[in-house]
Amino acid sequence: MKPSHIEHIGIAVTNLKKAISFYEKVLGLTCYNIEEIPDQKVRTAFFQVGQTKIELLESTDPEGPIGKFIQKKGEGIHHIAFSVEKIEEQLMYAANMGITLIDCKPRKGAEGLDIAFLHPKATSGVLIELCEDKHITG
């Protein structure tokens, strides 16, 4: 599969405004984008740290994926996202390797990326997101 880099680390939070304040005031980072993804029932905020981003995720619906995650596990790291090329081929490769897919086909995520998730039961308990920026990779 050979990801090029960690695209972002997703962190589930209950209060986006409070979390943004911590990252800006304590860590000195700048939130450069806040975006709502209605079909995923989430509001996101992004920070750039070197080549990697931090994505804060606040649920807009307690029945959405982030709402359920926080109810079950509390706030904290939700997923690690890897940047890949040819995401459709990477999903087929993972499936052929016996990895359970959450998404059999890519879907649109924050910042216009094509995204797909691998099930944590197949990845040692870590929710893995594959991301492709079609603006870069063609």
Backbone as a ProteinNet text record, in pm:
[ID]
protein_1_A
[PRIMARY]
MKPSHIEHIGIAVTNLKKAISFYEKVLGLTCYNIEEIPDQKVRTAFFQVGQTKIELLESTDPEGPIGKFIQKKGEGIHHIAFSVEKIEEQLMYAANMGITLIDCKPRKGAEGLDIAFLHPKATSGVLIELCEDKHITG
[TERTIARY]
83.5	0	87.5	186.7	284.2	224.3	163.3	115.8	234	209	316	344.5	241	260.3	131.6	141.4	21.2	-48	-167.1	-243.1	-293.9	-354.6	-400	-428.6	-439.1	-483.1	-615.8	-719.8	-853.4	-876	-921.6	-944.8	-1088.9	-1162.1	-1302.1	-1307.9	-1389.4	-1405.5	-1554.1	-1588.6	-1728.5	-1758.4	-1656.1	-1677	-1568	-1602.9	-1506	-1443	-1524.3	-1473.9	-1368.9	-1398	-1304.7	-1176.1	-1190	-1073.2	-986.7	-1050.1	-974.5	-895.5	-957.4	-890.3	-763.6	-770.5	-651.6	-541.2	-573.6	-471.5	-410.7	-491.5	-439.2	-363.9	-424.7	-364.5	-250.5	-263.7	-160.9	-52.6	-91.2	7.6	56.8	-13.1	30.3	2.3	-89	-125.2	-238	-261	-367.7	-469	-593.6	-701.7	-722.4	-700.5	-710.5	-839.5	-917.4	-1040.3	-1138	-1262.1	-1372.1	-1475.5	-1521.3	-1609.6	-1709.2	-1832.6	-1931.8	-1952.8	-1954.7	-1979.6	-2113.8	-2225.4	-2358.5	-2382.8	-2337.7	-2367.2	-2289.8	-2183.1	-2108.9	-2145.1	-2237	-2286.3	-2172.1	-2084.4	-1965.5	-1926.9	-1867.1	-1805.8	-1657.3	-1572.8	-1429.2	-1354.9	-1238.3	-1146.1	-1007.1	-930	-797.8	-685.6	-574.6	-449.8	-337.5	-242.1	-127.3	-9.1	54.8	175.3	276.5	369.3	459.3	378.5	402.7	329.2	198.2	179.9	62.5	-38.4	-165.2	-271.5	-331.8	-388.7	-473.4	-615.5	-705.9	-846.4	-926.7	-987.4	-1077.8	-1216.1	-1285.8	-1415.6	-1520	-1620.1	-1731.1	-1858.2	-1929.4	-2052.2	-2161.1	-2238.3	-2354.8	-2482.7	-2466.7	-2580	-2529.1	-2588.5	-2540.1	-2545.6	-2627.3	-2636.6	-2537.5	-2460.8	-2359.1	-2236.3	-2143.9	-2026.4	-1943.5	-1923	-1841.8	-1920.7	-2050.1	-2133.2	-2131.2	-2144	-2141.3	-2003.5	-1898.1	-1762	-1740.2	-1780.8	-1761.9	-1844.7	-1967.8	-2050.4	-1982.3	-1918	-1857.4	-1717.7	-1635.4	-1494.7	-1451.4	-1534.6	-1495.8	-1413.8	-1370.9	-1290.6	-1153.9	-1093.1	-958.5	-935	-821.8	-785.8	-891.3	-942.7	-1047.3	-989.7	-899	-842.4	-710.1	-637.3	-515.9	-542.4	-516.1	-541.4	-409.7	-400.7	-283.1	-315.4	-223.2	-238.7	-192.4	-279.4	-247.4	-283.3	-224.9	-264.9	-352.1	-441.4	-527.8	-603.2	-683.4	-752.7	-839.5	-902.1	-985.1	-900.9	-781.7	-692.1	-644.1	-621.4	-574.9	-683.3	-808.7	-919.2	-929.2	-913.7	-917.5	-801.2	-684.4	-566.8	-593.3	-644.8	-673.5	-774.6	-879.9	-982	-921	-835.8	-769.9	-674.3	-626.2	-538.5	-619.3	-753.3	-839.2	-877.9	-853.9	-887.9	-1034.6	-1107.7	-1248.4	-1257	-1334.2	-1351.4	-1479.3	-1472.9	-1594.6	-1654.9	-1568.4	-1610.8	-1553.4	-1640.1	-1594.7	-1558.3	-1613.5	-1583.9	-1552.6	-1464.9	-1435	-1557.6	-1558.1	-1661.6	-1592.8	-1666.4	-1609	-1598.6	-1483.2	-1459.1	-1427.2	-1380.9	-1343.8	-1231.6	-1225.9	-1125.2	-1126.2	-1239.8	-1254.1	-1177.4	-1125.8	-1051.5	-1146.3	-1100.7	-1169.6	-1119.8	-1211.9	-1174.6	-1242	-1180.8	-1239.8	-1174	-1251.5	-1202.2	-1185.3	-1081.1	-1057.1	-1105	-1168.7	-1228.1	-1120.1	-1135.5	-1032.9	-1015.9	-1115.7	-1099.7	-994.3	-965.7	-866.5	-732.4	-722.7	-602.2	-547.7	-557.7	-507.3	-573.9	-702.1	-779	-771.2	-703	-690.1	-777.7	-865.5	-944.3	-850.4	-834.3	-744.9	-829.2	-794.3	-858.5	-757.5	-800.7	-719.9	-774.5	-684.3	-724.1	-650.1	-721.9	-658.1	-703.3	-605.3	-633.4	-624.6	-739.9	-744.6	-686.7	-680.6	-621.2	-470	-410.4	-265.7	-233	-307.2	-271.7	-338.8	-426.6	-481.1	-616.5
-119.5	0	125.3	135.4	244.5	385.7	421.9	560.4	657.4	776.3	875.6	945.3	960.2	1025.7	1012.1	1047	1056.1	1185.1	1173.3	1290.2	1368.4	1295.7	1361.9	1259.2	1310.7	1232.1	1291.7	1209.3	1254.2	1236.9	1343.2	1343	1381.3	1291.4	1317	1408.3	1513.6	1608.7	1636.2	1672.7	1705.5	1852.6	1938.4	2081.4	2135.3	2157.7	2201.9	2336.1	2429.8	2562.7	2555.2	2476.6	2460.5	2391	2288.8	2216.2	2305.5	2384.1	2476.9	2573.1	2623.9	2717.2	2655.5	2529.8	2461.9	2456	2409.3	2393.9	2527.1	2634.1	2765.8	2831.3	2836.1	2910.6	2835.8	2705	2629.8	2580.2	2522.9	2467.7	2568.9	2681.8	2785.6	2755	2663.8	2630.2	2721.1	2723.2	2804.4	2713.2	2729.3	2656.7	2724.4	2649.8	2711.3	2674.6	2578.8	2542	2477.2	2523.3	2458.4	2423.2	2299.1	2250.2	2150.6	2157.1	2058.2	1959.3	1831.8	1724.6	1662.7	1713.5	1670.5	1520.1	1454.4	1311.5	1226	1281.9	1211.1	1261.5	1358.8	1414.4	1462.1	1542.7	1589	1729.4	1802.6	1932.5	1915.4	1962	1941.5	2073.8	2067.7	2182	2127.3	2197.1	2149.1	2241.9	2175.9	2243	2174.6	2251.5	2194.8	2188.5	2070.9	2052.2	1982.7	2058.7	2001.4	1953.5	1829.6	1774.5	1710.3	1694.9	1626.5	1727.6	1690	1774	1706.4	1787.6	1740.7	1778.3	1681.4	1705.6	1682.7	1788.8	1775.9	1745.4	1651.3	1604.3	1620.4	1703.8	1723.2	1671	1584.6	1527.8	1634.5	1629.8	1717.5	1640.4	1509.6	1422.9	1308.7	1289.6	1183.1	1043.5	1026.9	897.6	883.7	989.4	982.4	905.8	876.4	797	856.9	985.9	1048.5	1053.1	1081.2	1079.7	943.8	838.7	702.3	667.4	712	686.4	749.4	875.7	946.5	881.6	839.6	770.8	643.1	572.5	443.9	457.1	546.6	552.9	686.3	789.1	921.7	994.6	1114	1193.4	1126.9	1156.5	1106.3	1073.5	1007.4	974.4	881.4	921.2	845.9	764	824.5	753.5	814.6	736.2	784.1	772.6	881.9	886.2	887.7	801	792	841.6	916.7	965.9	857.5	824	722.1	773.6	709.3	732.2	615.7	640.6	536.8	462.9	537.9	485	363.5	362.3	247.1	119.5	130.6	15.4	-26.5	70.9	39.6	-34.9	3.5	-67	-211.4	-230.8	-366.5	-448.8	-387.9	-456.3	-498.2	-404.8	-435.5	-549.4	-543.4	-649	-783.7	-782.6	-905.6	-960	-873.2	-914.3	-961.7	-962.7	-1010.4	-904.3	-776.5	-666.2	-631.2	-621.3	-581.9	-432.3	-396.8	-256.1	-201.2	-79.8	-7.6	53.3	105.9	165.1	82.5	23.8	-53.1	39.5	159.8	261.1	391.2	474.4	603.1	694	784.5	887.3	1019.6	1127.8	1260.7	1288.2	1337.4	1375.7	1523.5	1564.8	1704.5	1743.3	1869.7	1929.6	1871.4	1811.1	1760.5	1632	1567.2	1443.4	1326.9	1231.3	1103	1018.6	959.6	886.3	749.9	659.7	528.1	474.1	399.4	347.8	196.5	151.2	9.2	-21.8	-134.8	-168.7	-194.8	-136.8	-154.2	-298.6	-383.2	-524.7	-592.9	-536.8	-594.4	-521.2	-416.1	-332	-312.9	-414.9	-411.3	-302.9	-278.5	-186.5	-39.8	-7.7	131.7	153.6	253.4	290	361.1	301.1	356.7	418.1	541.9	611.4	624.7	593.1	618.5	744.4	833.1	960.4	979.2	1031.7	1069.5	1209	1293.4	1427.8	1424.5	1417.6	1407.2	1531.5	1644.1	1763.8	1747.2	1662.1	1639.1	1517.6	1407.7	1281.8	1262.2	1351.7	1341.6	1284.7
0	0	0	79.6	84.3	92.6	206.4	222.5	212.5	163.7	151.9	283.9	367.3	497.1	579.8	707.8	790.5	750.7	697.6	651.7	772	866.6	989.4	1097.5	1217.5	1332	1375.1	1379.2	1416.7	1566.1	1630.1	1774.3	1801.9	1867.5	1902.6	2024.3	2017.1	2127.2	2149.1	2271.5	2299.6	2273.1	2281.1	2263.8	2172.3	2046.6	1947.1	1983.5	2027.5	2061.4	2173.3	2275.4	2387.7	2342.2	2259.3	2210	2121.3	2034.2	1949.1	2036.4	2140.4	2231.1	2290.4	2332.8	2386.5	2281.5	2162.6	2058.9	2018.4	2019.7	1983.4	2098.2	2216.2	2328.3	2395.5	2412.5	2483.9	2388.6	2276.3	2183.7	2080.5	2068.6	1975.7	1829.6	1803.1	1665.6	1618.3	1488.7	1430.4	1362.2	1399.9	1332.8	1197.9	1089.5	957.9	884.2	939.1	869.1	966	963.5	1035.7	929.8	934.2	828.7	887.4	841.3	881.5	767.4	802.8	706.9	746.4	690.1	733.6	726	618.2	605.4	706.8	765.3	869.1	1009.6	1014.3	1141.2	1229.8	1168.6	1239.4	1194.1	1286.6	1258.8	1286.8	1195.6	1209	1218	1280.9	1284.5	1258.5	1175.1	1135.3	1179.1	1214.7	1251.1	1174.3	1123.4	1052.8	1148.6	1154.8	1235.7	1145.8	1086.9	988	869.4	825.8	712.6	756.8	888.4	942.1	994.4	986.6	1040.5	1163.3	1248.8	1358.2	1318.3	1323.1	1292.2	1419.7	1470.3	1584.1	1529.4	1593.7	1546.4	1655.8	1631.5	1724.7	1659.4	1728.7	1675.3	1666.6	1558.9	1546.4	1577.8	1606.8	1637.7	1725.3	1844.8	1933.2	1870.2	1765.2	1698.2	1582.2	1555.7	1451.2	1499.8	1409.5	1445.8	1559.6	1557.7	1663.7	1793.7	1786.5	1906.3	1973.9	1894.7	1949.2	2005	1935.2	1982.2	2119.1	2134.6	2262.2	2372.3	2340.7	2441.6	2489.8	2399	2431.8	2493.4	2437.7	2477.5	2536.2	2524.5	2570.2	2465.1	2500.2	2407.8	2388	2274.7	2250.3	2104.8	2079.5	1942.6	1883.9	1770	1701.2	1585.7	1507.5	1393.3	1349.8	1272.2	1205.1	1055.8	984.3	840.6	764.3	665.8	581.3	441.8	384.2	248	151.1	55.5	-44.1	-183.1	-282.3	-420.4	-464.2	-558.1	-614.3	-504.1	-431.3	-313.3	-345.7	-462.4	-498.8	-504.9	-564.4	-573	-433.4	-345.7	-210.1	-131.8	-153.3	-87	-136.8	-268	-321.9	-266.1	-256.8	-202	-57	24.6	165.1	175.5	96.2	98.5	58.5	-42.7	-86.3	20.2	108.5	218	339.5	325.4	433	533.9	502.8	592.5	573	683.3	678	650.2	549.7	511.3	572.9	620.6	657.6	531.9	446.2	319.4	204.7	126	8.8	-107.4	-104.5	-205.6	-132.6	-188	-124.8	-122.5	-26.2	-16.8	10.1	-2.6	18.9	168.8	208.8	346.8	355.9	471.7	493.4	397.6	367.6	280.2	139.1	98.5	-36.5	-65.6	38.2	17.7	-7.5	-85.2	-96	19.9	96.2	216.7	220.7	296.6	322.6	449.8	527.1	654.5	651.7	721.4	745	886	906.1	1035.9	1140.6	1260.2	1364.8	1411.9	1392.9	1430.8	1345.2	1228	1137.5	1143	1226.3	1227.5	1369	1450.1	1588.7	1672.7	1646.5	1729.7	1691.7	1582.1	1539.4	1416.3	1422.1	1305.1	1207.5	1089.4	987.6	877	843.5	732.2	619.3	499.7	381.2	316.1	273.4	213.3	82	-15.4	-140.8	-178.4	-207.3	-254.9	-406.6	-470.9	-616.3	-684.6	-610.3	-667.4	-685.8	-601.8	-609.4	-695.3	-671.1	-735.1	-870.7	-909.6	-1043.6	-1048.3
[MASK]
++++++++++++++++++++++++++++++++++++++++++++++++++++++++++++++++++++++++++++++++++++++++++++++++++++++++++++++++++++++++++++++++++++++++++

